[in-house]
Amino acid sequence: MSDDKGGKMTPNDDPISETRLREIIAAYGADPVRWPGIAADHADDLLRQYPRLRATLSEAQDLDAALDQLPAPEPSRALPARIRNLPRAMDKRRSPGLMGSLMSVVWPAVPLRVPVSVFGIAAALGLMVGVLTSNPSSDLSEGPVLLGDNLVSLVLMIGDM
């Protein structure tokens, strides 16, 4: 599968040029499993289309082998303390204020617009039910008011949204 410019198409139909494939090999190494957006079995097709990249791939394999022989770097001794202090550092960057503090207690880990939207929709639906089910001309001495017609209207109105 190739596009009209001669570039090989990837499984998600994006053309990959020789230059782009060279950049991918330079950035991600010789193992096609690491290449983003390219299936490993599709990599052989690309390399067949661009035979000049075999030398680039060979150099990348040599570099990968050399890097694999190096010992893994030791993490900094200060790293665990920096990770533990990260939430405090984030809190210092943004001050939530009174409303943000209250919302983090009531509804944590969501933006303020989410609970405000939920409460607004609930209030609107409550108002709509109240208006549609009230019967101002009824007398309370007549007993309970049957609300069937109004409830059917409400259900149909909500279904049309």
Residue, then its C-alpha position, 0 to 999 in steps of 0.5 A: m500500500s503506497d500513496d500517490k507520492g511514492g511514500k509507503m503507507t502505514p497501517n493507519d494510512d499515514p505516508i512515511s517518507e524515507t527522511r521520516l523513517r530515518e528520523i524515527i530510527a535515529a530517535y527510537g533505535a533499531d527495534p521496530v517495536r519501539w517505533p511510534g505509529i508503525a506496526a512491527d510487521h509493517a517495518d519490514d515493508l518500509l525497509r524493503q521500500y527504502p533499501r538505503l536505510r539498511a545502513t542506518l538501521s545497522e548503525a542503530q543496531d550497533l548503537d543499541a547494542a553498545l547502550d545495552q552494555l552500559p550499566a543502568p544509571e543510579p537514581s539520585r539519592a535526593l529523588p525520593a525526597r523530591i517525589r514526596n515533596l512534589p504534591r506540596a510543590m504543586d500546591k504552592r504553585r496554585s492557590p485554590g482559594l476558598m471555593g477551590s478548597l471547598m470543592s476539593v473537599v466535596w468533589p475532589a480531582v475534577p475541575l470546578r466546571v463539572p460540579v457546577s454543571v451537574f448542580g445547574i442541570a439538577a436545578a433546571l430539571g427540578l424547576m422543570v418538574g415543579v412547573l410541569t407538575s403544579n396545578p395552580s387551579s386545583d383546590l387542596s380540599e379536592g385531594p391529590v392532583l393526578l399528574g399523569d399528563n404533565l409527567v408524560s409531557l415532561v418525559l417527552m420533552i426530556g426525550d427531545m433534548 
